[in-house]
Amino acid sequence: MRYQRRSFIGLGVAGGLSIRTAMTAAAESNGRPAQAKNVLVILEQGGLSHLDTWDPKPEAVVEHRSPYKPISTNVPGLQFTSLLSKTAQVADRLTVIRGMHHTKSGANGHPTGTQYALSGEMPGGPLEMPDIGSIIAHRMGTSCDYLPPYIMVPGNSEQAKEARVGFLPASAKTFKTGGRDLSDPSWKVNDLGLLAGIDRNRFLDRRDLLSNLNVGVAPSKQDAVRTFTDLSNQAAELLTNKQTQQAFDLSDESDNVRDAYGRGHRGQSYLLGRRLIERGVRFVTVDVREPETKATPGGFNMNWDHHDYMYNDGSCGTVRNAAGGEGRYGIAHWVMMGSTDQALAALITDMEERGLLDETLVCFVTEFGRTPKLNRFQGRDHWVNAYSIAMAGGGVPGGQVLGSSDKDGGYVTSRPTTPDDYAATIYEKLGLDRSKPIYTPANRPVFLAHNGSPIEEVF
């Protein structure tokens, strides 16, 4: 009995299962018609340099210019840098938003910047705002009854802790797969099976015994019991359904597919994101960076926080200096942009070939950009005045660029867009009616992305 109750509470409540179903979406009848069923967010945490990727600046002064030249994409007139050579071949499926910026101070550090990217709400307000994924899990549920509605892959970087459920019930919390290296053949999600010595039949017998204890509960308590029962049923499904573990089993994929994404941690994480979307998980966030391996000595912090030596061919160094950018590799190395470019291009192509792109909104985001000027350590610092993100699928028109920045990439010059607008876009892509608030436990109404407006050009 003790094991059963702990399992249901731990997995059903804190683990991110939702008692709401996909039928909830039908209740949003007054919103914009939905163009997407699911959302896949690629969060490349650390502040990816827009100048070296999506928004090349060949006219910037030489001493601050990126060494990576603009290249043509498969869309006439649209250029990325050479670090996105594979993604350039799927540009006709992408909308690149070059006018991203923050209008308020307070999110120019990684923790708050990541919270802003995850929630679409500037941190520090009177309420701790939930992630976009948590709100969607709470309001829409999922069409996959054996997996949580909001999953983070792998959810173990230092910024993954910035995920928030806020004032929502624990059932809306993100489920983090964990795991250091998804390229390791032995990788698996822990705690998705029964304890040793308890087989499926014994587990179900104990579950039946628990249900018998709920018989005769006073009417005033029935709603709470019904809620607990719904949660425990879903937790039982998570523990006993073979499809749950299979969903995370990358060995099911063909060698050709795994090779296309890249056999490293990043490529296999992107691939797992697609597998979860394919099974009907409502909202998936891939928050990933390559781990340190024998092939990458000194690479113990390989996010995009390139404060120093960002154009090195290999390691940027392992000793902290005034810039604080140790522990990563140069931006052009395979474990950085090489693996990202390969995985993103493969993801878009694979999802389109499987018929998933039409119904899935794919967002490639980062929490801010990098400074237009190189610092004295030959790196770029945090910059919130202009940066880029990209969207695809779910009705997003391909081959377009929204917004622009000046010749140095320092400030937005047209079509300014904020993380609040990004959040509003996701909600309305899913058909949520933002005029209908959600309520805190104190019955305070909260409107979704109330400071933002949907990006109309992607509808």
N, C-alpha and C positions, 0 to 999 in steps of 0.2 A: 504493500500500500504506500509506504513512504516514497519508494522510487517512482511510483506512478504519479503521485501528486507533484513531486518535485519536477518531474519531466514535463508535465502539462503546464505547470506554472512557468517554469524556466523557458520552455520553447514556445508555448502558446501565447504567453503575455509578453515576456521580455524579449523573445526571439523575433518578434516582428510579424506574427501571423495576424490576420485580420478576420473578423467575423462578418464583415461586409462582403458583398459579392459584386460581380460585374453588373448585376441588375441595377445597382445604384446609379450607374451612368445614365440609365433611362430617365431618372428623375430630374436630370439637368435639362429639361425640355425647353427652358427659356434662354439657354446659352447659344453661342454660335455652333452650327453643326460640326460635329467632330470630324477631323481629318486623320486622326491617328488613334490607334488603340493602345499602344505601348510607347515607352520612352527609353532610349538607351543613351546615357550621358557618359562621354569619355572625359574625365576630369584629369588633365595633365597638370598636376599640382606643382607649384613652385614659381610660377610666373614665366611662362614661355615667351621668348622674345618674338614679338610680331615682326620686328625689323629683319629677322633672319629666316622668316617663314612665310606668312601670309601677306605681308605688306612691305615688299622690297622698296628700298629708297636709294636708287643708284645716283641720285643727285645730292645726297648728303655729303658734307665735307669729308675729305679723304680720311682724316685721322679718326673719325667716328663711324665711318661707313662699314657695313657688313662685308666681309670678304666673299660672301656667297652671292653670286650674280643672279639677276632675274632670268627666269626661263619661261618659255611659252607653255601654256597648258593646252588641253584639247578644246578650249573655248577661245576663239579669235579675240585678241586684244587683252586677254586676262593672263597675268603673270604671277607666279609665285617665285620663291628663290629655289636654287638648285637643291636645297635640302628637302624639298617636297617633290622630287622628280616623279615618284610613283603616284602620289596623290594628284599631281598635275594631270594625269591621264584619266581621272574620274571627276575633274572639275566641273564637267557638265551635269553632275548630280548634286553639286554643292552650291549653297549660298554662303559667301564669306562676308562677315560683318566686320568692317574695319573701323567703325565708329564707336566701339565700346569704350566706356570711360565711367568714372565715378563722379557724381556731382557733389557728394558730401565727403568730408574727411572721416577717417576712423577705420578704414578697411585696407590700409596699405601695408599691413603685416600679414604673414601667412595664416595665422589662426583666424583673424577676423576676415581676411580676404576669402578664405575658404568657406567660412560660414556664409558670407555674402553670396558666393557662387552656388552653394548648396541650397540656400533658402530663398534667394532673390530679395532678401530684406536686409537693410543695413543693420548690423549688430549694434546693441547698446540701447535699444528702445525699452519701454516699460515692460514688454513681454519678451520672453525668449522664443523666437520664432522657429517653428519646425522646418525641417528640410522640405523642399518641393516634393520629394518622393514620399515623405511621411504624410503630407497633406493629401496627396493623390491616393496613397494606400488607404487612408482613413475615409476618404470621400467616395472612392470608386471600388475598392477591393480589388479582386483579381479574378481572372478566368481560369487560373491554375490552382486547383484545390490542394495540391500536395507540396507547394512551395510558397514561401512568404511573398507578399506583394511588392516589397521593396528590398532589394538585395544589393549589397556593395561588394565588389570583387577587386582585390581581396580584402580591402578594408583594414589594412594593418600598417599603413604608413603613419608618420607622426601627425599628419593632418586629418587622417580618417577619424580621429577622436573629436573633430569639430562637427561631426554629424549631430543633429539635434532632433529630438522628438517634441521638445518644447512643452506646450500645454496640452498636447494630445495624449490619449491613452497609450500605454506601453505597446499595445497591439499594432501601432503605426510605426514602431521603431524599426530602423534598418537592420537587416540580418547580414552580418559580415562573414564572408566565407573563411577569412583568415588564410594563413599559409604563406611561407616565405617565398617559395619559388614554384610557380605553376608548371614550369618546364621539367620539374623533377617527376619522373614516372611514379614515384611513391606518394605524390601529393594527393590529399583528399581533404574533405571538409570533416572536421572532428565532430563527434557527438550527434551523428545522424543515424546511429544504430542503437539497438538495445544493449543493455549491459550483458556481460558474459554470464551465462547460466540462465538467462531469461529468453526463451524463444518466443516466436510470434503468438502461438496459441496461449502460452502462459500469460503473456502480456495482455491479450484480449480478455482472458478470464478475469484478471485483476481489474480491468477497465469495467467489465460488466458488474463486478462487485461494487465498485465505486458508484455506478449509476443506480444500483439498488439502494444505496444509502441516501440518495436524493429523493426517494419516493416519500410522499407525505410532508414535504416541506411546506411551511405556511405560505398562503397566497402572497403575502407582502414580500417574501423572499424569492418568489419564483423567477422573477426577471433576472436576478443576480445568478441564480442557479442555471437558468437557460443560457445566459451569456457564458458562464464558466463551461457549461457542457459544449457549447459551440466551439469554444477555444480548445477544449480538451480533445474534441473530435478531430480538429485540424492538427493538433500536436501529435495525436496518434497516427494520423495519416503521414505526417512528416517522418515519424520513427519507423513505420512499418511498410510504407509503400516503396516497392523496389524502384519505381520511377524517380523517386527523390534522389537516391544516390546515383542513379544512372544519369540524371541531369547534369551532375558535376563530373562525370567520367569522360575526360577528354580522349581516352583511348578509343572511344566509339567513333571518333572522327577519322577520316581517311588520311593517309600520309600526305597526299597531295594538298588537302585542305590545311593541315597543320603546317606544312612547309610554306604554303602561300602566306599565312599569317606571320610566320617566323617562329622558330622553335624556342626562342627565349621566353622569359617570364611575361614580357609585355604582350607579345603576339598571342600567347596562349591565354592571357587574361582577356584580351579583346575577343578571342574565339569563345571563351566561356560566356562572355556577355551575350554573344549571338545565340548560344545554346539556350540560355535562360529566356531570352525574348521569344525564341522559337517555341518554347513550351508554355508561353502565355503569361510569364511574369510581367506585371504591369510596369514596373519602374526599376531599371538596373543602372547603377553607377559603377563604372570601371575606374578605380583610383589606383594607379599602378606606377611603379618605377622598378627598373631592373635591380636585382639584388647584387651584392658583392659575390663574385665567384672567383675561382682560380684564374679565369681568363681576364678578370678585371680587378687586379690588386689595388687596394686603396679606394675602390668605388663603394663606399659605405653609405652614401647619401645622394643617390643619383636621381634627384628631382631637377627642376629647371631653374634653381636659384643660383644662376651663374654670375656671382659677384666678382669673380676673378678668373683670369686665364681661360675664358670661355671658348677661345678659338684654338686651344691646344689640341693636338692630334690624339692625345691619350688623357691621362689623369690631369686634373686641375690642381692637384696637390693634396696632401693629407695633414698639413699643419695649419691650424687656425691663425689667420693674420687679421689685419684691421678690416678687411672686407668680409671675412667670415664665409667664404665660399668653398671650403675644403670638402673633400669626400665625393666629388663627382667627376665625370669625364667631360671633355670638350663637347660642345653642342653637336658637332658633325659626326661624332663617333657612332658606331652602329648601336650601342646600348642606349644612346640618346635619340637623336633624330632619325638615324638609320632604321632602328626598329619601329619607331613611331610612324614614319612614312610608309613602311611596308605594311604594318598592321592596319593602319587606317584605310589604305587603298584596298587591301584584301577584304576588310570588313564591309565597305560599301559595295564592292563587286559581289561578294558572297551573299549579302542580304538581298541584293537585287535579283540575283539568279534564283534564290529560294522563294521569291515573292514576298519577302518580309519588309522590303524598304517602303512599299506603298502604305503600309499600315503602321510603320514604326518611325517616330521622330528621333533622329540621331543628332546629338549635339556634341561638338568637340569644343571644350571650354578650358579656360585657365583662370586663375583668380585676378590677375592683372598682367601688364606687360613689363618691358624693361626700358630703361632710360635711353633716350636718343644719343646720349654721349657716353663714351667709354670712360670708366674711372681710371685711376692711376694703376690699378691692378689688372688692367685690360679685361675688365668685366663690366656688366651693366647691372644697375641697381633696380629696386622696385619702382614701378611707374603706373599710375592709375589714370593718367590724363588721356591716354590713347592706347588701345590694344585690339586684338582681333579674336573672334571665335568663328565657328562654322556650323552650319546646319544642313541636314539632308533628310530625305524621306518624309513620309507623313504629309504629302502635298506641298512640300517646299520646292519652289522652282529651282532648277539647276542652272549653273553657268552664270550666276549674277553676283555682283559685289554691291554691298550696301555701305554707304559712308566712305569717308576718306580722312586721312591725316595729312599734315603739312609735309614738306619735302624732307624733314628730318625725322618724321614719325613721332613728334612730340605732343601734338595737340590735334583734336578732332576738328576738321574743317567743314564737314557736311554730314548730314543724317546721324546726329548723335544718338547713341543707344546705351542703355544702362542695364545692369543685372536685373533691376525691377522689371524692365521691359521684356527681358529674356524670360523671366518667370511668368509674366502675364501671357506671353506667347505659348509657353508649354501648357498652361491651364486651358487656354482657349483652343489649342490644337486638339486637346482631348475632349472638347465639348463642355467643359465645366463652366457654369454660369457664375461669373465673378460678382454678380449683384447679390448672390446668396451667400451670407457670411457663414463661417463656422464659429462655434461658441466655445469659450473657455469654461473650465469647471465653475467659475464664478458667473457664468451666463453673460460674459462680455462678448459682443459680436466682433469678429475679426474678418475683414474682407481680404480676399486673395490679391496679392500684388497691387495693393491700393495706390502705391506711388508709381506704378508702371502702366504702360499702354502696350498692347500687342504690336509686334512688328508686322504691319499690314502687308509688306512686300513678300512675306513668306507664306501667305495664305493663297 
